[in-house]
Amino acid sequence: EVQLVESGGGLVQPGRSLKLSCAASGFTFSNYGMAWVRQTPTKGLEWVASISTGGGNTYYRDSVKGRFTISRDNAKNTQYLQMDSLRSEDTATYYCARQLKAYWYFDFWGPGTMVTVSS
Amino acid sequence: DIQMTQSPSVLSASVGDRVTLNCKASQNINKYLNWYQQKLGEAPKLLIYNTNNLQTGIPSRFSGSGSGTDYTLTISSLQPEDVATYFCFQHNSWPTFGAGTKLELK
């Protein structure tokens, strides 16, 4: 059974950093791209970042470029999202998602972790 | 970015009804359109990919159609467990989601 479990969310002050992790199981992690998607009541669902199977290619939405870094460790079946210079508008539930290699969509999602950026 | 517009935003229907949800893209997305179901407090779940392909394990009462800029999700006979918010999603270019249709029981 495919499982994705996020961790690392919490309350953080504006300008500070936070690192999310996503532990994967139930599939061959290195065969899939991975992604982070966030959700807020006002903006809805937003794709945040994606990473290729080997980690050599990364992609970001414009609003997080230069502040967020997606990475993965295939030996640990884990992906990460390093979030720096956090802003109030980054407050959201962050989902880890498995991304198909051939298509840019997400077929399994974790339960999500909440990130609140507030002073 | 490609904008995805869903209608209606809220839909009330009765058990057994045939339900149709709509999604319109701001430009041609070449059938790279998915539908996700999100129940309260849960993560989104993939129902349909590439317009009309049913994800493994999804009941056959769900179906999708469309082309160009206009797409539809149909539930042939609404069940109580289908109460959820449904999102369309395009992956023809940088991925974007619609705002969702909240499906309620009448």
Interface residues (C-beta under 8 A of the other chain):
Chain A: G44 L45 E46 W47 R61 Y95 Y103 W104 Y105 F106 D107 F108 W109 G110 P111 G112
Chain B: Y32 N34 E42 A43 P44 K45 L46 Y49 N50 Q55 F87 F89 H91 W94 P95 T96 F97 G98 A99 G100
